Amino acid sequence: MVNNQDIIFDKFYGAWTGMIAGNNNGLFFENKYGAEPFNEPVNGILTSIDRYKHTTWAFNVYDVLLRYGAMTDDDTLMEWLLVEEIVKLKRLPTATELGKVWVDNLNYRNYGEGRFAIEQFEKGVEPPQHLDIDSGNPETEYFKDWGICAQIYNEVLGLLTFECPEKLRSLSLMYGSMVNRREGCEAAVFAIALQNGAMRFSTIPEILEYAFSIMDQNTLCYQELVKARDIALNCNDWREARKSFLNGLPKHGISDAIPNSGLIVIALLFGEGDFSKTMSLSMMLGYDTDCTACTVGGIMGALVGEQAIPSSWKDLLGGVMTNIIWDKWEGCHLYDKYAWNLPEKITIKELAEKTLTAARIVKDTL
């Protein structure tokens, strides 16, 4: 168990730095590598023409990085909002209270099941009652069960519960059910437990063992992620492991929680505890890479600490996360506040300090 205050803070700082770096660089690769992985190592945040290998709108992510610092999106914004609300209330918000925070803050309405949830909360429907309302969109209905939003909105709970891990599962399910049902919520439990484990254990196998230990073994999510682990442990090549895992899954989409969580397992095991190698794999493996690289970055950043993160993964961030949104559907030239009531920017160090403060509040008030 970690107990040195400087080490604890370095881990919080590292977790946020890793999440932000993974999210910003993962956007270059997002949903571009489904059938086959990307086969060139990724040695840091892309700063050159290489970004155009992946997507035509990559300039706009890069433009924000050059002009302002790291860009926030739903992978990091929702967690920043939770931290701010805990510090403000001096306790954890209820799901209903947090839903109101989303409604009051969000300029951009997010995607899929997250967008539907926010629209329902704006109408006065309290979570999780909205999950029983037919969206009229078969894709949204599908993602209520299989989507990744519960995971990407809540990973910071792993940090917030580092001193009270016995509360991790119940909080994961409470906040996860604001957007997803059983399988999506279970993927959130897994990701949050990985983040929590990275605060308290020193090796990837220990972290994975802990995360599996608090999952519901009767869920498909648990069963498929165990398969991903076993496949990775019995393969010599990550490409072979990826192919075997994905081919063995039921029919799924590129942004589903279960395949992306399985790719996280493969990246962690083949990354062998090395920050750069693991981050690189999280993008080379493909699928929903802004989400998976954000998750992996948080785990690895907490594991090694901010001081040990190579400069190639953090220099371009400028130590800052900006509360900014760009619109790729409208030509990528619109920059505006993502969350109206948050400051225009926050240093990553300050965000880590606020998260540590919030974690103390969580421990003292649960």
Secondary structure as GFF3:
##gff-version 3
##sequence-region A 1 366
A	DSSP	alpha_helix	5	26	.	.	.	ID=ss1
A	DSSP	three_ten_helix	49	53	.	.	.	ID=ss2
A	DSSP	alpha_helix	58	67	.	.	.	ID=ss3
A	DSSP	beta_strand	70	71	.	.	.	ID=ss4
A	DSSP	alpha_helix	74	89	.	.	.	ID=ss5
A	DSSP	alpha_helix	95	105	.	.	.	ID=ss6
A	DSSP	alpha_helix	112	122	.	.	.	ID=ss7
A	DSSP	three_ten_helix	129	132	.	.	.	ID=ss8
A	DSSP	alpha_helix	138	146	.	.	.	ID=ss9
A	DSSP	alpha_helix	149	154	.	.	.	ID=ss10
A	DSSP	alpha_helix	157	160	.	.	.	ID=ss11
A	DSSP	three_ten_helix	165	167	.	.	.	ID=ss12
A	DSSP	alpha_helix	168	176	.	.	.	ID=ss13
A	DSSP	alpha_helix	182	200	.	.	.	ID=ss14
A	DSSP	alpha_helix	204	213	.	.	.	ID=ss15
A	DSSP	alpha_helix	220	233	.	.	.	ID=ss16
A	DSSP	alpha_helix	238	247	.	.	.	ID=ss17
A	DSSP	alpha_helix	257	271	.	.	.	ID=ss18
A	DSSP	alpha_helix	275	284	.	.	.	ID=ss19
A	DSSP	alpha_helix	289	304	.	.	.	ID=ss20
A	DSSP	three_ten_helix	306	308	.	.	.	ID=ss21
A	DSSP	three_ten_helix	311	313	.	.	.	ID=ss22
A	DSSP	three_ten_helix	315	317	.	.	.	ID=ss23
A	DSSP	beta_strand	320	322	.	.	.	ID=ss24
A	DSSP	beta_strand	325	326	.	.	.	ID=ss25
A	DSSP	three_ten_helix	328	330	.	.	.	ID=ss26
A	DSSP	beta_strand	335	336	.	.	.	ID=ss27
A	DSSP	beta_strand	345	347	.	.	.	ID=ss28
A	DSSP	alpha_helix	348	365	.	.	.	ID=ss29
###
